[in-house]
Amino acid sequence: MALRLDADNHEIAALADFLPARGGLRVLEIGCGDGRMTRRYAHIADRVLAVDSSAEQLDEFRASMPLDLRGRIELRAGPIETLQIPDEDFDVVLMSWSL
């Protein structure tokens, strides 16, 4: 089965409607993979902690990350069950395409 991308931007439109419309938005994304979705919303967030169990996927994401997002996105590898998450508040937690 081929992966179908969201050519009509329905996914990001729904996400934009869901995200709070305010500055300083802090997002925790679980299972970010190669950053397919992260790249699409990170410009409206102040800070993103993006985690994935695959270091290889994160390396791919890091290598292709736009320069303007590098200061906003922190990448961490490891299973979410054992990953040390900062003791702070997040405005939104996303888990898309992850099981």
DABEL-V707292 format. One record per backbone hydrogen bond with DSSP energy under -0.5 kcal/mol. NH is the residue of the N-H (numbers start at 1). CO is the residue of the C=O. If there is no record, write none. Layout:
nh: {NH;NH}
co: {CO;CO}
This chain:
nh: {5;7;9;13;14;15;16;17;18;19;22;27;28;29;29;30;30;31;31;32;35;39;40;41;41;42;44;45;46;47;48;49;50;50;51;51;52;55;58;59;60;61;62;63;64;64;65;65;69;70;70;72;73;74;74;76;78;82;83;85;88;91;92;94}
co: {3;5;6;9;10;11;12;13;14;15;20;47;92;27;49;28;94;29;51;51;32;35;37;37;38;38;41;42;25;25;72;27;48;74;29;49;76;53;54;55;56;57;58;59;60;61;61;62;66;66;67;69;69;48;72;50;52;79;79;83;86;26;26;28}
